[in-house]
Amino acid sequence: MIDQFFWWCVGVLQYIGAITGMGYNMANIVIFVILQPGLILLFFILWRMEKRKNKSK
C-alpha cells in the first residue's frame, strides 16, 4: 500500500513537471525545498504574531 502511494506521488510530480515544463526534478525542488519550508515559516510567523497580539490583551 505504501509502495503504491509512493508511486502515485511520483506520478503526480511527473505530471506537474510535464504540465509546467519544469520536469520532475525541478517540480520536486520547488515543492519540497521552496514552497513547503516557506509555508512552514509563514505559519510560524503568523502564529507568533497572533500569540503576541493575544498576550497584550
C-alpha positions as CSV (number, residue, x, y, z in Angstrom):
1,M,0.0,0.0,0.0
2,I,2.8,2.5,0.9
3,D,4.6,1.5,-2.3
4,Q,1.5,2.3,-4.4
5,F,1.1,5.6,-2.6
6,F,4.8,6.5,-3.3
7,W,4.5,5.7,-7.0
8,W,1.2,7.7,-7.2
9,C,3.1,10.7,-5.7
10,V,5.9,10.2,-8.2
11,G,3.3,10.2,-11.0
12,V,1.8,13.4,-9.6
13,L,5.2,15.1,-9.6
14,Q,5.9,13.9,-13.1
15,Y,2.5,15.2,-14.2
16,I,3.2,18.6,-12.5
17,G,6.6,18.7,-14.1
18,A,5.2,17.9,-17.6
19,I,2.4,20.4,-17.3
20,T,4.6,23.3,-16.2
21,G,7.6,22.3,-18.3
22,M,9.9,22.2,-15.3
23,G,10.4,18.4,-15.2
24,Y,10.2,16.0,-12.3
25,N,13.3,17.1,-10.5
26,M,12.6,20.9,-10.6
27,A,9.0,20.3,-9.5
28,N,10.3,18.3,-6.6
29,I,12.7,21.1,-5.7
30,V,10.1,23.8,-6.0
31,I,7.6,21.9,-3.8
32,F,9.8,20.4,-1.1
33,V,12.7,22.9,-0.9
34,I,10.9,26.2,-1.5
35,L,7.2,26.0,-1.0
36,Q,6.9,23.7,2.0
37,P,9.6,25.4,4.1
38,G,8.2,28.8,3.1
39,L,4.7,27.9,4.2
40,I,6.0,26.5,7.5
41,L,7.9,29.7,8.1
42,L,4.9,31.8,7.1
43,F,2.5,30.0,9.5
44,F,5.1,30.1,12.3
45,I,5.4,33.9,11.9
46,L,1.6,34.3,11.8
47,W,1.3,32.1,14.9
48,R,3.8,34.2,16.8
49,M,2.1,37.4,15.8
50,E,-1.2,36.1,16.9
51,K,0.3,34.9,20.2
52,R,1.9,38.3,20.8
53,K,-1.4,40.1,20.0
54,N,-3.4,37.9,22.4
55,K,-0.7,38.3,25.1
56,S,-1.2,42.1,25.2
57,K,-4.9,41.8,25.9
